Amino acid sequence: MGYLTIDSLTKKYGDLTAVKSINLKIKQGEMVALLGGSGCGKTTILRMIAGFIEPNAGTVSINGKVMNNIPAYKRNVGIFFQNYALFPHMTVIENVEFSLKLKKMKKAEIKEKVEYILGLVKLEGKGDSYPRQLSGGQQQRVALARALVMEPDVLLLDEPLSNLDSKLRQEMQVEIKRIQKKLKLTTIIVTHDQEEAVSLANRVVIMNEGEIEQIGEPGEVFNHPAHPFVAEFMGFSNFMEGKIVRKEGKEIQIEVAEGKVMNQSYDRADELAVGDAVVLTIRPEAVLISKTEEDGYAQGKIVNMTYKGHNTMVDILSSFNEKVQAINVDMVLPKEGESIYFAFPSDKVIIYKK
């Protein structure tokens, strides 16, 4: 039994089923990321947990208690909204203490809680400031403090870092993880950023069109996606369809187009058979490239190079008429239009049966 349990949760809007019979168990103190593109249902799940949306079927339980008939304000669920939703006419302290005042707590207790939380999110000395006087990162910390001060049973984070620049986003990832671990909060974070999901969460839930495609630890979903949709979402950019025409041990030959074949060593070749229709994929950073011909390397031609500062994305047209993307860090590359050689390491390739 999970501390937060979602059982057959379903939400429909007319003919559209936004969430399709989702099942998920989250342990106490665990941080789980719901990862997926726009419209996949992840925010709808968050709002059903919070009590803002009523499900058509299924249940949400916290610590063994079904929440369906309990109104949102009685669920003790902390919510961090994407737009922060701070009261502009209130100071930082007033924003954070607002919900505590509604509970009619004693002034001394409110003061103690607010001071502790502002220290936790590193906003000491900002209590009398208004949101307009704060940076984006500071406003985000206020919103986080307001969600934490209630000592929630469950913390829900809806795209918490999407409004921040790259450097501040990385800093806040560290802060959110530090606070979540310190308070041992059961947390769900909704995001469309795979790097954010694997950096923060204990487990990642990949969603697509209202359904769960894969659940696993960050390393598992990052390196061993269950099928091509998950692979593409987790950063695999090379996809080649074909049919296995020969197999000897770990060595296989894939016909990728009429008259065009590629030879590939594959560690899990025993799962495949001659005649199987397959999809081969590999991350661009895993592709090996060389300026000279080497054993096991295929020939290609550079058709485009995109400089990205810390690396260069190289687009290669292979000799079997498939485009291959590779990432180069320090090699001096040939010019566009010139030949280059590439190989797929057997431990980095994934081959799916179609």
DOKE-542370 format. One record per residue (C-alpha): residue number from 1; residue in one letter; z, y, x. Coordinates in steps of 0.1 Angstrom, whole numbers. Layout:
BEGIN
NODE  nr rest    c3    c2    c1
NODE NUM    A     Z     Y     X
...
END
This chain:
BEGIN
NODE  nr rest    c3    c2    c1
NODE   1    M     0     0     0
NODE   2    G   -10    34    14
NODE   3    Y    12    64    12
NODE   4    L   -18    82    -4
NODE   5    T   -38    57   -24
NODE   6    I   -72    64   -40
NODE   7    D   -81    36   -64
NODE   8    S  -116    34   -80
NODE   9    L  -118    72   -82
NODE  10    T  -148    84  -101
NODE  11    K  -161   118  -112
NODE  12    K  -191   125  -134
NODE  13    Y  -208   158  -144
NODE  14    G  -231   148  -172
NODE  15    D  -257   124  -158
NODE  16    L  -246   131  -122
NODE  17    T  -220   109  -107
NODE  18    A  -205   130   -79
NODE  19    V  -179   104   -68
NODE  20    K  -186    67   -73
NODE  21    S  -155    44   -76
NODE  22    I  -139    54   -42
NODE  23    N  -112    33   -27
NODE  24    L   -91    46     2
NODE  25    K   -56    40    15
NODE  26    I   -40    65    39
NODE  27    K    -8    57    58
NODE  28    Q    21    82    60
NODE  29    G    16   106    89
NODE  30    E   -21    97    93
NODE  31    M   -49   122    95
NODE  32    V   -82   111    78
NODE  33    A  -115   130    79
NODE  34    L  -139   129    50
NODE  35    L  -173   135    68
NODE  36    G  -206   141    51
NODE  37    G  -233   165    42
NODE  38    S  -233   190    13
NODE  39    G  -230   174   -21
NODE  40    C  -217   140    -8
NODE  41    G  -185   142   -29
NODE  42    K  -159   149    -2
NODE  43    T  -146   182   -17
NODE  44    T  -146   168   -52
NODE  45    I  -123   140   -39
NODE  46    L  -100   166   -23
NODE  47    R   -98   186   -56
NODE  48    M   -90   155   -76
NODE  49    I   -61   147   -52
NODE  50    A   -49   183   -56
NODE  51    G   -51   180   -94
NODE  52    F   -77   208   -98
NODE  53    I  -103   183  -112
NODE  54    E   -96   154  -136
NODE  55    P  -113   121  -127
NODE  56    N  -133   102  -152
NODE  57    A  -118    70  -139
NODE  58    G   -94    57  -112
NODE  59    T   -61    69   -99
NODE  60    V   -45    90   -72
NODE  61    S   -11    78   -60
NODE  62    I    13    95   -36
NODE  63    N    42    74   -22
NODE  64    G    36    48   -50
NODE  65    K    36    74   -79
NODE  66    V     4    79   -99
NODE  67    M    -5   116  -100
NODE  68    N   -32   117  -127
NODE  69    N   -10   132  -154
NODE  70    I    10   154  -131
NODE  71    P    -3   191  -130
NODE  72    A   -14   205   -97
NODE  73    Y    16   228   -92
NODE  74    K    40   198   -94
NODE  75    R    22   175   -70
NODE  76    N    37   190   -38
NODE  77    V     3   190   -21
NODE  78    G    -5   217     5
NODE  79    I   -40   231     3
NODE  80    F   -59   250    30
NODE  81    F   -90   266    14
NODE  82    Q  -122   273    33
NODE  83    N  -121   310    25
NODE  84    Y   -83   312    33
NODE  85    A   -76   329    -2
NODE  86    L   -50   353    12
NODE  87    F   -35   380   -10
NODE  88    P   -50   412     6
NODE  89    H   -22   435    -7
NODE  90    M     6   413     7
NODE  91    T    18   411    43
NODE  92    V    18   379    63
NODE  93    I    54   372    54
NODE  94    E    48   379    17
NODE  95    N    17   356    17
NODE  96    V    37   328    32
NODE  97    E    69   332    11
NODE  98    F    50   336   -22
NODE  99    S    52   300   -33
NODE 100    L    88   297   -22
NODE 101    K    98   326   -44
NODE 102    L    81   309   -73
NODE 103    K   105   280   -67
NODE 104    K   134   305   -69
NODE 105    M   148   295   -35
NODE 106    K   176   315   -20
NODE 107    K   166   345     2
NODE 108    A   183   331    33
NODE 109    E   165   298    30
NODE 110    I   132   314    24
NODE 111    K   136   336    55
NODE 112    E   146   306    77
NODE 113    K   116   286    65
NODE 114    V    91   314    69
NODE 115    E   103   323   104
NODE 116    Y   101   286   115
NODE 117    I    66   282   101
NODE 118    L    53   315   116
NODE 119    G    66   303   150
NODE 120    L    50   269   145
NODE 121    V    15   285   139
NODE 122    K    22   311   167
NODE 123    L    23   342   145
NODE 124    E    56   357   158
NODE 125    G    55   394   155
NODE 126    K    27   395   129
NODE 127    G    49   392    98
NODE 128    D    45   428    86
NODE 129    S     7   429    92
NODE 130    Y   -18   427    63
NODE 131    P   -47   402    63
NODE 132    R   -72   430    71
NODE 133    Q   -53   438   103
NODE 134    L   -57   402   116
NODE 135    S   -85   384   134
NODE 136    G  -103   355   117
NODE 137    G   -82   330   137
NODE 138    Q   -49   348   128
NODE 139    Q   -59   348    91
NODE 140    Q   -65   311    93
NODE 141    R   -31   305   108
NODE 142    V   -15   325    79
NODE 143    A   -34   302    54
NODE 144    L   -22   272    73
NODE 145    A    14   285    74
NODE 146    R    13   291    36
NODE 147    A     2   254    30
NODE 148    L    29   241    55
NODE 149    V    59   261    43
NODE 150    M    61   240    11
NODE 151    E    68   209    32
NODE 152    P    40   191    13
NODE 153    D    38   153     9
NODE 154    V     1   156    15
NODE 155    L   -19   183    33
NODE 156    L   -55   189    23
NODE 157    L   -78   209    46
NODE 158    D  -112   220    32
NODE 159    E  -136   229    60
NODE 160    P  -107   247    78
NODE 161    L  -127   257   109
NODE 162    S  -161   266    94
NODE 163    N  -156   304    95
NODE 164    L  -146   305   132
NODE 165    D  -167   309   163
NODE 166    S  -171   280   187
NODE 167    K  -143   289   212
NODE 168    L  -118   296   185
NODE 169    R  -128   265   166
NODE 170    Q  -119   244   196
NODE 171    E   -86   261   200
NODE 172    M   -77   256   164
NODE 173    Q   -86   219   165
NODE 174    V   -59   216   192
NODE 175    E   -34   236   171
NODE 176    I   -40   217   139
NODE 177    K   -36   184   156
NODE 178    R    -4   196   173
NODE 179    I    12   208   141
NODE 180    Q     1   177   121
NODE 181    K    16   154   147
NODE 182    K    49   174   150
NODE 183    L    54   175   112
NODE 184    K    41   139   107
NODE 185    L    20   151    78
NODE 186    T    -3   128    58
NODE 187    T   -35   148    60
NODE 188    I   -71   148    47
NODE 189    I   -96   171    63
NODE 190    V  -130   176    48
NODE 191    T  -158   186    72
NODE 192    H  -195   183    78
NODE 193    D  -190   185   116
NODE 194    Q  -189   151   132
NODE 195    E  -174   165   165
NODE 196    E  -146   181   145
NODE 197    A  -140   148   126
NODE 198    V  -137   126   156
NODE 199    S  -116   152   175
NODE 200    L   -90   155   148
NODE 201    A   -87   124   127
NODE 202    N   -71    90   132
NODE 203    R   -98    75   110
NODE 204    V  -132    89    98
NODE 205    V  -147    82    63
NODE 206    I  -185    87    63
NODE 207    M  -197    97    28
NODE 208    N  -232    98    12
NODE 209    E  -241   106   -24
NODE 210    G  -206   100   -37
NODE 211    E  -200    67   -19
NODE 212    I  -183    56    13
NODE 213    E  -207    43    39
NODE 214    Q  -182    35    67
NODE 215    I  -145    38    75
NODE 216    G  -132    34   110
NODE 217    E  -115    49   140
NODE 218    P  -134    78   156
NODE 219    G  -147    57   185
NODE 220    E  -159    30   162
NODE 221    V  -180    52   139
NODE 222    F  -192    73   169
NODE 223    N  -204    44   190
NODE 224    H  -209    16   164
NODE 225    P  -223    32   132
NODE 226    A  -227     6   104
NODE 227    H  -263    14    96
NODE 228    P  -290    41   102
NODE 229    F  -276    67    79
NODE 230    V  -243    67    97
NODE 231    A  -260    66   131
NODE 232    E  -281    97   123
NODE 233    F  -251   116   110
NODE 234    M  -231   107   141
NODE 235    G  -258   121   165
NODE 236    F  -283    93   171
NODE 237    S  -317   110   171
NODE 238    N  -341    83   183
NODE 239    F  -352    59   156
NODE 240    M  -380    34   160
NODE 241    E  -391     9   133
NODE 242    G  -408   -23   142
NODE 243    K  -409   -60   141
NODE 244    I  -396   -85   167
NODE 245    V  -425  -105   181
NODE 246    R  -409  -123   210
NODE 247    K  -373  -131   221
NODE 248    E  -359  -148   252
NODE 249    G  -322  -146   257
NODE 250    K  -313  -109   257
NODE 251    E  -349   -98   262
NODE 252    I  -368   -89   231
NODE 253    Q  -402   -75   224
NODE 254    I  -407   -51   194
NODE 255    E  -440   -43   179
NODE 256    V  -436    -6   170
NODE 257    A  -472     0   159
NODE 258    E  -504   -21   157
NODE 259    G  -511   -31   193
NODE 260    K  -482   -12   207
NODE 261    V  -451   -31   218
NODE 262    M  -419   -22   237
NODE 263    N  -397   -45   258
NODE 264    Q  -360   -41   254
NODE 265    S  -329   -58   267
NODE 266    Y  -302   -60   239
NODE 267    D  -267   -73   243
NODE 268    R  -265   -86   207
NODE 269    A  -300  -102   207
NODE 270    D  -285  -134   193
NODE 271    E  -281  -116   159
NODE 272    L  -319  -112   157
NODE 273    A  -349  -135   152
NODE 274    V  -386  -133   158
NODE 275    G  -402  -118   127
NODE 276    D  -372   -96   118
NODE 277    A  -381   -60   107
NODE 278    V  -358   -38   126
NODE 279    V  -348    -2   134
NODE 280    L  -338     6   170
NODE 281    T  -317    37   178
NODE 282    I  -300    53   207
NODE 283    R  -283    86   214
NODE 284    P  -303   111   234
NODE 285    E  -276   114   260
NODE 286    A  -277    76   266
NODE 287    V  -315    76   275
NODE 288    L  -321    71   312
NODE 289    I  -349    92   327
NODE 290    S  -367    92   361
NODE 291    K  -395   111   377
NODE 292    T  -408    79   393
NODE 293    E  -416    45   379
NODE 294    E  -387    20   381
NODE 295    D  -383   -16   370
NODE 296    G  -376   -18   332
NODE 297    Y  -387    19   326
NODE 298    A  -415    28   302
NODE 299    Q  -439    57   308
NODE 300    G  -441    88   287
NODE 301    K  -452   124   288
NODE 302    I  -429   155   284
NODE 303    V  -441   174   253
NODE 304    N  -412   199   250
NODE 305    M  -380   210   268
NODE 306    T  -352   230   252
NODE 307    Y  -327   246   275
NODE 308    K  -292   245   260
NODE 309    G  -271   259   288
NODE 310    H  -251   229   299
NODE 311    N  -281   206   295
NODE 312    T  -317   204   286
NODE 313    M  -331   184   256
NODE 314    V  -363   167   266
NODE 315    D  -389   155   241
NODE 316    I  -410   126   254
NODE 317    L  -441   111   238
NODE 318    S  -439    75   248
NODE 319    S  -468    52   258
NODE 320    F  -463    34   224
NODE 321    N  -468    67   205
NODE 322    E  -432    72   195
NODE 323    K  -412   104   203
NODE 324    V  -381    99   224
NODE 325    Q  -354   125   229
NODE 326    A  -333   125   261
NODE 327    I  -307   149   274
NODE 328    N  -309   159   311
NODE 329    V  -279   174   329
NODE 330    D  -288   179   365
NODE 331    M  -322   164   374
NODE 332    V  -351   187   383
NODE 333    L  -376   178   356
NODE 334    P  -414   176   357
NODE 335    K  -433   203   338
NODE 336    E  -443   199   302
NODE 337    G  -474   177   299
NODE 338    E  -465   157   330
NODE 339    S  -454   121   332
NODE 340    I  -418   109   330
NODE 341    Y  -402    75   328
NODE 342    F  -374    64   306
NODE 343    A  -353    34   297
NODE 344    F  -327    24   270
NODE 345    P  -295     8   285
NODE 346    S  -288   -25   267
NODE 347    D  -252   -15   259
NODE 348    K  -262    18   243
NODE 349    V  -289     5   220
NODE 350    I  -282    -5   184
NODE 351    I  -308   -25   165
NODE 352    Y  -305   -28   127
NODE 353    K  -323   -53   105
NODE 354    K  -342   -34    79
END
